[in-house]
Amino acid sequence: MIMRTNRFLSTLVAAIAGGLISLLIYSHFFNKNQIIYQYSYPPAKLASFSGTGQQAVDLTYAAAQTVHGVVHVRTKSKVETTYRNPIYEFFYGDGTITRSEPVMGFGSGVIISSDGYIVTNNHVIKNADEISVKLNDNREFEARLVSTDPSTDIALLKIDGENFPFIPFGNSDDLKLGEWVLAVGNPYNLNSTVTAGIVSAKARDLNLLDDNYKIESFIQTDAALNPGNSGGALVNVKGELVGINTAIMSPTGGYSGNSFAIPVTIVKKVVEDLKEYGAVQRAFLGITPVDVNADLAKQHNLSVTKGVYVNNVKETGAAKEVGIKEGDIIIRLNNIEIENTSELQEQLSKFRPNDKIDVVVLRDAKEQVFKVLLRNLQGETTLVKPTDVVSIMGAKLSELTELDKQKLGIKYGVKITALSAGKFSKVGIEEGFIITRMNNKPVSSVKDLKSILENTRGGVYIEGIYPSGVVAYYAFGL
């Protein structure tokens, strides 16, 4: 009996010892970074990695909150195709035949208010005769184009109705490199597609837009985008809109790892202006900016290698008024760090003429603060009226700046800033074209052009020049 008891105790002690040793080995080698998932809605979106301080992101909440606020945008337009028919030419002398061909387009859009305002890219609806949108619940609506801003590639649409699901605005300034984001859109006509990635970079200037006053300060991500995603939503893990997906950089035309979105800080201001004023109220410092880099720093003996170098100061601009000089380096706007021209443009895009901002510059390696009263393109503090940018025959026209005239060596003209279906687009006129003469009369203003058209019967003959310097002539009948 005593021997059995001793054997039992020995076995028990060995078992306990073995268990303790196994527990120690498991804890030491296998139990590091144990994942504990915690789900709750809303707003918990994080699962902590114990002992490391790292966090994994649960994106299901953001996807559920935003997928219904993104719409499928479909467009119809017509393109005139001209070709020669030798049989017609033989019998009738003129074998030229012109046919109107229908063209279908597609993209995405974001509902930004419950009453049906939708933001998309200007290039999605450009030249469209008809625009329709399909919601995630399969409802379809005809959309009205409220207005566009080619300088930022933004268009504002409106559908009739109430209580639409929408995505609230976030703050793209708060985005950090490496932060998770979702792209929501309709690639290849596939409705309600969600992809995920991180913020790869900010303030990217891709030189995509053909506009003298373009604002390019894209958010770069590695969220997968493909044709049809343009105009869709870039959202953060809270389900807030932080950007409008616009472009990809790809050698093949398909996704290859780099996607770009317009920051919502730019989108919000443009939309507010289009709704309230009918035209974007753009504020200018009145300088010619140049990115500071190592070469420029060496050339001018600068103490920094980032910021915006003031290369020139406009005589009637806001910068000149407060004493900002050529050679100053802009490093902050209202406590926001400025590292390049794209960031400067992005921050200025938040303001309107007559707004006051603090501009911090480096001069002789010392910081100076200037309180600047922003002005419009003409050097005034007044807001732009909708009549300053008018639409004639499918073209939006605006007055030329002195800089435009100097660059092209012309004394007058009006510029086509956007085109839709109409007489101008049908004869082949493209955006950016500057009309200098109409029916052999000089065109110095939009008023001049309207007056000439109102007093013309029959044909119209147009002379002008493109920003590239190419001179062109067009004619059409009224």
Phi, psi and omega in degrees: 000317179295321181294319178297319179297317179297319178297319180298315179297320180297317179296318180297315180298318180297320180295316179296317179299316179298320179296317179297317179297317179298319179297317179296316180298315181298315181296321185286320188256333190242347188256017174284146175056041177297133183269126177239110182272136180232116181245132170200147183230145326276176357246021185296128183224009189242145172237120188273144173264108189297135174088350184245338183081358178280161180222136173260145187258131173265114186264003184294326179295312181299319180296314180297325183284338190245339187298330181278348180267003179250134184245160175266116181264127178235138184234153172233134177216171180235138177238128180276126179248129181247132177215167183257138176246108185297331179292314176300320182296323180294316185275324189245354177089335179233108183263013181280124179238131179246128179235147178263118183255131177286141178232130179256143178225162179210159179186203182231167177208161183238123175285124184248359177206155184292342180268011168098019173280137184230134176256137173215184175277146175299322183289344177288322186250007183302130178066015182284137173272327179225141178230128175230156179229146177241126180278168181295338178268014176077004172290144180237143183221146167282135183251143176257134177280115179283306178186170179226161173226092181300335181295335178240001182061042180242140174230145180245124179248166177217133172242150183276136178146184181221164174057038175284145173292137182220163180254122181289152178289137169258206179228107182290339176297333183277351181296140179242149177301134182090354180286141180285139176220158177245141171252126182239125182189200186228065181294137178053034180067018175271110186296144167053057178261133181243129174231158185235154176191191178241163174286116183270327180193167177229162176059045177276130174253111184260356182058044182275322190271135179264077183208136182299332185244031181298149175238109179237112177212062191288148167275124177263133178225171172250021173289135186292123174235148177217171178310128185110340177282342182305131180090355180279183189264139164250121186233155176271182184290347176274356183082025179259145179286122178242352179189164174248116182297132192229320189207161170232157174250114189207139175282347185247347185095349176252171184300134178220024171112351182230119180234153187223140183226147175284127180300144183292338176298324176286314182302312184301314181294316180299314180298315179301318180293316181297322180287319187273321187247344183082356179206150181285130179268098186262130181260143182231146174277332183086041179226164168256109185270148174223134178296134174280131174219184184297320181294315179295320179299319179291319182296321183253008178057050182273155182269356181228163178240017174214161186121187181240119182276130178277103184275334180201150180237124180290136186298325183254018184268174182293322181296316181299322183299325184261357176102009173293136188240162172299133182101345175291154178240115179282124182241341179210147169233116180049048177070007174265125181294137179242116182253339181204176183295324179300317178293323177298314180296319180299315181291320178294331182295346179282345190247166179240161173306141181085358171281150178252135178224160174264125177246120180258125181237157169261125176227119185056041177067013178239141180283138174227141181252129178240131175268109190254133173264109186291151182232167177274186185298331180274005179082015181250164180262000181282155178279152179284135178269151178304331180288347178285339174234101188250161180248123180229124177052041178085009181237136171269130185240145177220158180291151177280148174270165177297325179295319176303314183296318180296317182299320186260355179068037179240160183258342181202173180145163173233146188254139174274113184264341178201151181229139170229186183300133181168185183301317185296312183292329183293329180269004174099005177293138183245161178302143180096344180297137180251117179278118180257328179217145175226124184052043177066016177248137180295142178246104181262343184206167176298326178299318178300314182297317179297320181295318180296316180296320182295334182253019180250136174235128180103242186260159178235129179243124186243135172242146180185191185213144175270159180304337178285350181101356180285124178274138183219157180228141181220153177215146176202163179262148178273000000 
